[in-house]
Each structure stands twice: as C-alpha cells, then as structure tokens.
Amino acid sequence: LNYYLKYIKYSQPKVIFCFLDHINIFYLLGELSNTKTILVQYGTKSWDMGVFGNKILYNDKNYEKFFVDYIFVHNKGLANLYNKFVRGKKIVIGSFQGNFCNLETKKKEEINFLSSYRPNLNQAEWEEGDKVVIKCLYKLSQKNKIKFNISGRSRDDEIGEKKYYSSLLDGDYNFISKKENPDSYYVMERYKYTFSNFSTMIKENLARGN
C-alpha cells in the first residue's frame, strides 16, 4: 500500500482508473491519497469468484474504510451489491466496452459460437453443457447450410482449444484465433447469429438487440 501511495504522490494523477474490482488496495487509495478514483465493472459477476466470491473483501465491515468516487456498473442490482461494502457514487451504464460497439456493422449470415474454453478450470464444471450446446448448433448449421465459426478465447492454449472443439464436431468449422483477432467485440459484431453458454459478451449482444 505504501508503495502505491508514494507513487501516486510522485506522479500526481488527477484520476485513478481501475477495471479490476477484486483488488482490495484500490478501495483505499482515493481517500488516503486525496485523488479521485473510478472503478469500471468488467465482465459478469458471480457468487463463486471475483469480488463477490471473496468474503473478506465483500463484507459490510469494509464500508467505512472503502471508498471510490465513481463506480460504473451493468445494472441496479449490482449497484446495490457494491453499496454494501464500499462508499461512493454508483452509476449504471451497462457494459463499458459494449457501449462502443458499432450497431450499424454489416453482419455475415453465419453462426458464431463464442468459446468458453477454460483450461485452468476443472473441465467437468463447464464441459457437459458446452458439448450439448455446440453439437446442437453445429447440426443446425449443417441442416441450414450456414457456415459455422468458433470465436477462440485462449491466447496461451490455442492448440488445446482447437483440439477440444475438433473432438466435438464431425465436420469442418472455421476457428477464429484470439491471437490474430484480439478484439472479441469487433469479431462478434460481424455475425448475425451469435451464441455462447458462458459469456458476458452474449448478454451484452442481446442487450444491443442482436
């Protein structure tokens, strides 16, 4: 904490931004350094991971010592949850990243499945549902002669990700590399039919009317 405070004193920023709400030090910096702080919600929140899965952080005992000037959140429900352990103004804006998407983009008449591949998690936790969804979608694409795409998620294990999906599908499909296409929002906006079984982006896509 002292390192951060000394760096802030040295650099004298007008505002400190953060997209990671599970870093407890950030909630202390604003008042201790007399600097405005802004927190932006990144991704969907759940009760088993992140800030709300951390009972030491997500605790009403922290309310008096935690402060952020502005917290931008997806919805009113999340604003109420942040209100339980951190002071400051909560502003509902939906998805910060999703708000910059171009709604007028011409879309391909193809299926795009947003990968939920997570090599670092117990595969049994998500594989079962993943297999059912992707196999049904692939059969649907074959029946209607629609090109099937999988938008990759992993930068570090792309080979393993390709191998996993190839083991589920009987025929050809187009794999969209995350390394070559790092902007997932840009990729998603170019397909008319987008699906996923575990992604914040798919909720954002629905909210935009896609």
Secondary structure, DSSP 8 states (H G I E B T S, - for coil): -HHHHHHHHHH--SEEEES-TT-TTHHHHHHHHT-EEEEE--S---SSSSGGG-TTTS-GGGTTT-EEEEEEESSHHHHHHHHTT-EEEEEE-S-TTGGGS-TT---EEEEEEE----TTS-GGGTHHHHHHHHHHHHHHHHHTT--EEEE---SS-HHHHHHHHHHH-SS--EEE-TTT---HHHHHTTEEEEE-SS-HHHHHHHHTT-
